[in-house]
Amino acid sequence: MKNASEYSKIIAGTMTWGKWGKKLSTDEMVRLMKHCMDLGITTFDHADIYGDYTTETEFGTAFQKSAIKREKVQFISKCGIQFKVASRENTVKHYDYNSRYIIWSVEQSLQKLRTDYLDLLLLHRPSPLMDAGEIYEAISKLKQEGKIKQFGVSNFTPSQIKLLETTIKVEGNQVECSLTNNEVMENGTLDDCVINGRMAMAWSPLGTYFRKSSDQTKRIQRILDQLVPKYGATADQLLLAWVLRHPAKIFPVVGTVTPERIALAKAALKIHMELEDWFLLLEASYGNEVA
């Protein structure tokens, strides 16, 4: 991806800023935006569905109030998932990648975010019925009109990306990637990003470590207890450092709204995890040594 350097290495994920999480007020969102900016975190990750299609509006109101200059930040958003919510006449959750819908959805996101363009638009999840020609029609029109700068996908496999690339270049892929869920390191997804110069982004980069007690997380904890004093870092910083060590040059999407933890995430960029420590953690994740 030619312009990946325009995005901050740590991306602020907004999924829990609104109804689906902490229900931040406008002023709290303004303060959190400015805190991120002070740390050099300038990229904000959205999806139209967040907060049952409400969080983009709340963020946009706060962004306008913040008086932050648009050229100082980067907005990523996603479209394609249709939820069953009061605001929409959907009878079943589904994916919609009709050209008209993609264009309409992006224009809705632009209005809600109070902006003229998205830096990066992602198709949120692959659909069995997606038509590469329909998607090309929408994306080419949106790019020509300056409404999106770049186009990518989220949660797509290499073969699904190859399908889209029969008509249009895919510039990034945002996937689940963490120490507790690292399948994309094995199934060719991150290899595809490296080979084709796509921007690799990781959602849920801390995995289930802080959310679930399991044999896996207990094994990981034992190794982290050894490494925390060695690196003078916190457990969450080391989990991020583990993801950042991958040659795909992954951009973690960090979803916390706690200012201190956001600052710790940014500081994790300075940690270079040693090779054998990386594999100690991988072994703990697997429950056995590598083959």
N, C-alpha and C positions, 0 to 999 in steps of 0.2 A: 504494500500500500504506500504510494508515493508520499502522502502527506500525513502519515501516522505521527510524525513529530509535532504536528499541530495540536494533538490531544495530550492532556496531562497523563502521566504514566499511571497515577491513581485516578480512577474515575469515580465520581460521587453518584451512587445509585439512589434514585428517589422513590423507589417502590414503597418504602415504609414512612415516607414523610407525611402522608395524608391519611385517608380513611382506612387503608390497609395496615396501618401501623401506629405511629405516635400522634397522629392528628395535630400536627403542628399548626399554630396560628400563623397568620401572615407575617407578623413581626418576628416570630421564631424562625420562620423560613428565611427571612431577610438576614437575620443574624447568622444562620447556618451557612448561607451562600457566601457571606462576607468572610466567615471563618475559613471556609474552603479556599476562597480566593487568596486570603492572606498566606495560606500554606502553599500556594501555587497549584492547587487543585482547581482547574478551570473547566473541566469537562463534566457535564451532568447527563446522566443516563435516564431516559424516560421510556414509557410505553403508553399508548393510548388507553389501555385497559386499567392502568394503575388507579386504585381507589374507585373501581367500577366507573371508569372514564371521568373521574373528577380531579385527580391529582395534577394533571397538566394545567388545568384552569387555576388551581390554587397556587401552583408554582409560578405561573405566568403573572398572576396578580402581585405576588411577592417580588418577582424579578423586576417588574415595572417600578415598584416602590423602592427597590434597592438602588436604582439609578446606576447600576453597573452597566458599562458600555457593552453592547452586543458583541462587538469585535474582540472583546477580551475573554469571551467564553465560547465553548463549543456545546451544542445541543445534539444529543443522539435521541432518537425515538424509534418506536417500533409500531407496526400495524399488522393486521391480518386475523387476530383472534376476535371472534364474535361471542360475547357473553350473553347469558340470559339475565338481563337487568331491566329495571322499570323504564329506563330511558330508551330502550331499544326493543323492537318487536321480534325478538329472536325466540324460537320455540326450543332450540337445542344449541348447546355450545358447538361452534364449528369454526372453520377457517374460510376466509373470503379473500381471494386474490384476483378477483375481477378487476380489470383495468380501471373502470369507473370508481370502484370502491377504494382502491389504493389511493387514487388521486383525491377523492373526497376525504378520506381519512387523514391524509397528510395536510390538506387544507384546514381541517378541523384542528389538528395539532398546532399548526402555525397560529391560528386565531387564539387558541387557549394559552399558548406559551408567549404570546405577544411578540412574535418575531416574524420576519419575512422569509426565513429559510431554516432548514435543518442542516447541520454539518454532515450528519450521517443518518440515513434512514435504513432500518433493518426490517426484514420480514420476520415476524416474531417466532413462528414455528412452521415447519414444512407441512404442506397439505398434499394428500394423495391426488387431489384434483388440480393442483396448480399447473397452469399452462405458461410455458416460458414466453410465448408470443404475447400473451396478455400482460405479463409482468414487464416485458420489454417496452410495450406501448406506454404503460404508465410511467415507468422510470425515465425513459427517454424524454417524455413530455415534461415531467417534473424537473429534470436537469436543464432542459432547454429554457424553461421559464425561471430558472434560478431558485426554485423552491427547495431543492435539495442539492448539496454539493457532492456527496458520495453515497454509494449504495452498497448494502451488505445484507447479511442474514443472521439469524440467531437459532441455535440448536439444529443446524443442518449438517448432514453427513457429506463427505466428499462427493459421493455419487449424486446427491441432490443438488449440490452446487454445480457439478458438471452438467446436469440437466439445464439449469438456468443459464450456464455459460454457452449454451448453444445459441443464445441471443444477446446476452448482456454480461459485462464484467462484474464479478462479485468482489468487492474490495475489503470485506471484513467478515468475521464470523464470531459471534458472541455465544459461548457455550459454558456449560457447567464444568468447572475444573477446580479441584482442590486435592489435598492429600487424602481425604476420605472418599473422594469420587474422582478418579483420574483416568477413566476409560478413554478419554479423548487423547491421552498420551500413547495409547496402545492401538486404537482402531483407525489410525490414519488421519484423524481430523486435524491435529496440530501439525502433522507432517504436511498436509495439504496447505496449511497457512504458510509454512516456511517455503515450500516449493513454489508457491504462486504469489508470494509477497502480500498475503492478506494480513490485515490487522487482526490479531488474535486477542479476544477479550474474555475474561473469566467472570461469570456470575457465581455468587456464593463461594468465593475463594477460600473461606475458612471452613467450608464443608459443614459437617455435622458435629465437629469437635465440641463446640460450646452448647449444642442443642440436644445432644443425645448421649446417653451413657450406654456403651456397648463394649464388647471385647475389643473391638478395633480401637475405639477412642481411649480405652484404658491402656492398651499397648502403646499408643502414640503418646499418651501422657507420661508414661515412664521414660520415654526417650526425651521428650521435651523437658522434663525435670532435670535431665543431665545437661541439656543444651542451653537452657535459659541463663544459668550463670556463666557459661563459657562465652556466650555472645553478648551478655549484658543486655538482653532483650526480653520482651514479653512473649508469651506463648503465641498470641495472635500475630505478632510481628514475624516470628519464625515460620508460622504457617504461610504467611504471605511471601516470605523470602524463599520458601520452598517452591512456590508457584513461579516466582520471578526468575528462578534459576534456569528455567527451561529455555532452550534456544529459539523458541517461537516468539520470544520477547513479549510475553503476555501482559496485557493491561488489566489489572484486577478492578472489578466493579465492586466498590465497598459500600455496603448498604447501611452501616450504622449512622445514627443521627447524634451520637454522643461526641461532642467536640474533642475530648481527650483521645478517644479511640481513633478518630479521623487523623489527629496529629500523629499518633503512633503508627498508623498505616503509612503516612507519608515518610516517616523516619525509617520505615522498613526498607525503603529503597537503598539505603546505605549499607545494608547487610549483604555480604556475599557468603552464602552458605558453602562450606567445604564439601567436596565431592562425597566423602565417606559419610558425612553427617546427613547429606541428602538421601543416600541409600539406606542409612539406618532408619530414617523416617519412612521411606518406602517399604522397607521390610516390616516395620511395625504396622503399616497400613494393610499389607497383604496377610500378615500373620506367619510369613515364612520368608526365607531368603530368596533372592531372585534366582532364576534358573541358571 
